[in-house]
Amino acid sequence: MLFLFHNDKMISDWHFDKEEEMIGFGGQVIREGLENGDSLPYQIERYRRCIRHLANKKEAGKKTHTDEHMFVLGAYCALMKMNQLVPCEDYIILKNKGKVKIRKVDFDNL
């Protein structure tokens, strides 16, 4: 299970059995962007904006839709695939076969 947190608030969660699935999903999102003519720098900035937007909506207490969560998860996985995540104090937790991996990501500085 993947849980995305921002300022100690969960902003999204999704079920992934393995970290490789996340990387594969990220690769798929990147390929779709390239097929649509979006350059990698443009995709990186777009994914960062998407994550910040959802985090801001959650902090403001506004409702979010499933498609927004799917896009954020795709954006996160794509950034993970491109090694664009910056270490910090916000946590992403992935439970994989009974083990918990913790990744720190700074969503404010994406």
C-alpha positions in Angstrom: 0.0 0.0 0.0 1.3 3.4 -0.9 0.4 6.4 1.3 1.3 9.9 0.4 1.5 12.4 3.2 2.0 16.2 3.2 2.3 18.2 6.4 1.2 15.1 8.4 -2.0 14.8 6.4 -2.6 11.8 4.1 -3.3 13.2 0.6 -3.6 9.9 -1.3 -3.3 6.2 -1.1 -3.3 3.3 -3.5 -2.6 -0.4 -3.5 0.7 -1.6 -5.1 2.0 -5.1 -4.4 5.6 -4.3 -5.3 7.8 -1.2 -5.8 8.4 -2.5 -9.3 4.7 -1.9 -10.1 5.1 1.7 -9.1 8.2 2.1 -11.3 6.3 0.4 -14.2 3.3 2.6 -13.7 5.6 5.7 -13.7 7.2 4.5 -17.0 3.8 4.1 -18.6 2.8 7.7 -17.5 6.1 9.1 -18.9 5.6 7.2 -22.3 2.1 8.5 -22.6 3.3 12.0 -22.1 6.0 11.6 -24.7 3.5 10.2 -27.1 1.4 13.3 -26.6 4.4 15.5 -27.5 5.3 16.6 -23.9 9.0 17.0 -23.3 10.5 15.4 -20.1 11.2 18.9 -18.4 7.6 19.8 -19.1 6.3 16.6 -17.7 8.4 16.9 -14.6 7.1 20.4 -13.9 3.5 19.3 -14.6 3.8 16.4 -12.2 5.2 18.6 -9.5 2.3 21.1 -9.9 -0.2 18.3 -9.8 1.1 17.0 -6.5 1.2 20.5 -5.0 -2.3 21.2 -6.2 -3.8 18.1 -4.5 -1.8 18.7 -1.3 -3.2 22.3 -1.2 -6.8 21.1 -1.8 -6.4 18.5 1.0 -5.0 21.2 3.4 -7.9 23.5 2.5 -10.4 20.7 3.3 -11.8 20.6 -0.2 -13.1 17.4 -1.8 -10.9 15.6 -4.3 -11.9 13.2 -7.0 -10.7 9.7 -7.9 -9.2 11.0 -11.2 -7.2 13.6 -9.3 -5.8 10.8 -7.0 -4.9 8.7 -10.0 -3.1 11.6 -11.7 -1.2 12.3 -8.5 -0.2 8.7 -8.1 0.9 8.6 -11.7 2.8 11.8 -11.2 4.5 10.5 -8.1 5.5 7.2 -9.8 6.8 9.1 -12.9 8.9 11.4 -10.7 10.2 8.3 -8.8 11.1 6.7 -12.1 13.0 9.8 -13.2 14.7 10.2 -9.8 13.2 13.6 -9.3 12.1 13.2 -5.7 14.0 15.4 -3.1 14.5 14.0 0.5 12.8 15.9 3.3 10.4 15.6 6.2 7.2 14.5 4.4 6.7 10.7 4.3 5.7 8.2 1.7 5.2 4.7 3.1 5.2 1.6 1.0 4.4 -1.7 2.7 5.9 -4.6 0.8 5.7 -8.2 2.0 5.3 -7.2 5.6 8.2 -4.7 5.5 7.7 -1.0 5.7 9.9 1.3 3.6 9.9 5.0 4.3 10.8 7.6 1.8 11.0 11.3 2.6 9.9 13.7 -0.1 9.6 17.5 0.1 6.4 18.3 -1.8 6.9 22.0 -1.2 10.2 22.0 -3.1 9.1 19.7 -6.0 
